[in-house]
């Protein structure tokens, strides 16, 4: 039987870095999803106040295997 992979889109932010935002997205997704295969960072943005970045934001696609019914 062929595998089926589902893709969902998530947004995450961190005051530290884009990498930390991506790690946060993966960590949160893994709390409710099993069999995560990959995370694809689709977009990077940042919130700026007084000329300084205050939040790093990502828009990501997370792919995971669907489990077959038994």
The 8 nearest C-alpha neighbors of each residue, nearest first, counted from 0:
[[1, 2, 3, 67, 66, 68, 65, 69],
 [2, 0, 3, 4, 67, 65, 64, 66],
 [3, 1, 4, 0, 64, 65, 67, 66],
 [2, 4, 65, 64, 1, 5, 66, 63],
 [3, 5, 64, 63, 65, 62, 2, 6],
 [4, 6, 63, 62, 64, 65, 3, 7],
 [7, 5, 62, 61, 60, 63, 4, 8],
 [8, 6, 61, 60, 62, 9, 5, 59],
 [7, 9, 60, 59, 61, 6, 10, 58],
 [10, 8, 59, 58, 60, 7, 11, 24],
 [9, 11, 58, 57, 59, 8, 12, 24],
 [12, 10, 20, 57, 24, 56, 9, 58],
 [13, 11, 56, 20, 55, 54, 57, 14],
 [12, 14, 20, 55, 15, 54, 16, 19],
 [13, 15, 54, 53, 55, 16, 12, 52],
 [16, 14, 13, 19, 55, 54, 17, 20],
 [17, 15, 19, 18, 55, 13, 14, 20],
 [16, 18, 20, 55, 19, 21, 56, 57],
 [19, 17, 21, 16, 20, 22, 15, 23],
 [18, 20, 22, 16, 21, 17, 23, 13],
 [19, 21, 12, 13, 17, 23, 18, 11],
 [22, 20, 18, 24, 23, 19, 17, 25],
 [23, 21, 19, 25, 24, 20, 26, 18],
 [22, 24, 20, 26, 21, 25, 27, 19],
 [23, 25, 21, 27, 22, 26, 11, 28],
 [26, 24, 22, 28, 23, 27, 29, 21],
 [25, 27, 23, 29, 24, 28, 22, 30],
 [26, 28, 24, 30, 29, 25, 23, 31],
 [29, 27, 25, 30, 26, 32, 31, 24],
 [28, 30, 32, 26, 27, 31, 25, 33],
 [31, 29, 28, 27, 32, 26, 33, 25],
 [30, 32, 29, 28, 33, 27, 26, 35],
 [33, 31, 29, 28, 30, 34, 35, 63],
 [34, 32, 35, 29, 31, 63, 64, 30],
 [33, 35, 63, 64, 36, 32, 65, 29],
 [36, 34, 63, 33, 62, 37, 64, 32],
 [37, 35, 63, 62, 34, 64, 38, 61],
 [38, 36, 62, 61, 35, 39, 63, 60],
 [37, 39, 61, 60, 40, 62, 59, 25],
 [40, 38, 60, 59, 41, 61, 37, 62],
 [41, 39, 59, 42, 58, 38, 60, 57],
 [40, 42, 59, 58, 39, 60, 43, 57],
 [43, 41, 58, 57, 40, 44, 59, 56],
 [42, 44, 57, 56, 58, 45, 41, 17],
 [45, 43, 56, 57, 55, 42, 46, 58],
 [46, 44, 55, 56, 54, 52, 47, 43],
 [45, 47, 54, 53, 52, 55, 48, 44],
 [46, 48, 52, 51, 53, 50, 45, 49],
 [49, 47, 50, 51, 53, 52, 46, 54],
 [50, 48, 51, 47, 52, 53, 46, 54],
 [49, 51, 48, 47, 52, 53, 46, 45],
 [52, 50, 47, 48, 49, 53, 46, 54],
 [53, 51, 47, 46, 54, 45, 48, 50],
 [52, 54, 47, 46, 14, 51, 48, 55],
 [55, 53, 14, 46, 13, 45, 52, 12],
 [54, 56, 45, 13, 17, 12, 16, 14],
 [57, 55, 12, 44, 45, 11, 43, 54],
 [58, 56, 43, 11, 42, 10, 59, 44],
 [57, 59, 10, 42, 41, 9, 40, 43],
 [60, 58, 40, 41, 9, 39, 8, 57],
 [59, 61, 8, 39, 7, 38, 9, 6],
 [60, 62, 38, 7, 6, 37, 8, 39],
 [63, 61, 6, 37, 5, 36, 35, 4],
 [62, 64, 35, 36, 34, 4, 5, 65],
 [65, 63, 4, 34, 3, 66, 5, 35],
 [66, 64, 3, 4, 67, 63, 5, 2],
 [65, 67, 64, 68, 3, 34, 2, 33],
 [66, 68, 69, 65, 2, 3, 64, 0],
 [69, 67, 66, 65, 0, 3, 2, 64],
 [68, 67, 66, 65, 0, 2, 1, 3]]
